[in-house]
């Protein structure tokens, strides 16, 4: 094996035939190096990312053929948005500025929801700077006022579109109502904990708000300045809205008091929020209590398509089974064969009402501990019929004792919890609006966005989406 000294000797012999540099050549090379260093720093073309560039390109070339924004637009184009077009006041040669195409606002919110963007200001900014949002706008300028108004004012439209979408999927054979899972999710409301007040405090705030409205009206009538009149009109609208919210909070106090008495059996002081009267203090997933609403989803287990949605301000799921079952039946003309819910849903009266329409799978709660005359715990079978049980409740207890029922019930978590997690990942953490009607409109966007991606996989022909490998990759992204 050659050593290091042998290697150096071999390299020295490799250049034996080259003449050694003369002293003059060494001196010239040294002079050139000194002269080169004396010319200053090297001259380079450095990047300048702050410079303004004007690029001549059409919007169509900005996005790939399988980009998700194209999927969203293809879906929006095929929806019946006639109520939105009927509401446009700028028509023909009549005076007035042309309205923004409702399809643009709808597509922007659908795409933003899929991307986890929930701020109207942020969507307006992205419509100027982000290629996908710019492509959807197609050169039309949008502002956050129009975006926010669209998102919060279309509860009926979102509900109708959900019905049309699930009906189309059922007609195409893409979904089957064999098994549906329902679950509730507490979402933080846009109301502070300090905004909840009792009746006496609410009455004081209502009197103060009414006095402020009257003073603003009198000031507007006595001040002729146009600029100030506009400012005072804005202040007056804000005061009137606050007065209306406080009045609604007072109206809801009896309902809140009845719920507290029903849950605890005690007479308690009811409180309502002056910010969002529809919000209720609920126990959240982390064990804390905060103002929230209860968002309910009903999802097919095999295809994970949401076929029912609801928003209620009841903290308990106990009374939500039958209303959701009836909603799904109304949307699709039939009830699912099996209905899966967790332990918060199966009240006996709910099971009785649903027994004629579907088979309920829900865990049977553990019985209360009882002791015999000697103080020893008595072993109880929670699946055994109890005195007072109806035939439907007895059948439910016996059904849940089987291994087959346990296997079926395991699909509930894999379905409902997955859909809830996807909604939270897309930003359904805190409501950006107030009032159940506006909240339902926002939740409807999340439902339609979720079903859009499922539709692209199950029935792409319904939205004109291709079946090429690149399109399949975009659907999965």
Secondary structure, 3 states (H helix, E strand, C coil): CCCHHHHHHHHHHHCCCCCCCCHHHHHHHHHHHHHHHHCCCCCCCCCCCCCCCCCCCCHHHHCCCCCHHHHHHHHHHCCCCHHHHHCCCCCCCCCCCCCCCHHHHHHHHHHHHHCCCCCHHHHHHHHHHCHHHHHHHCCCCCCHHHHHHHHHCCHHHHHHHHHHHHHHHHHCCCCCCCEEEEEEEEEECCCCHHHEECHHHHHHHHHHHHHHHHHHHHHHHHCCCHHHHHHHHHHHHHHHHHHHHHHHHHHHHHHHHHHHHHHHCCCCCCCEECCCCCCEEEECCCCCEEEEEEEEEEEECCCCCEEEEEEECCCCCCCCHHHHHHHHHHHHCCCCCEEECCCCCCCHHHHHHHCCCCEEECCCCCCCCCECCCCCECCCCCCCCCCCCCHHHHHHHHHCCCHHHHHHHHHHHHHHHHHHHHHHHCCCCECCCCCHHHHHHHHHHHHHHHHHHHHHHHCHHHHCCCCCHHHHHHHHC
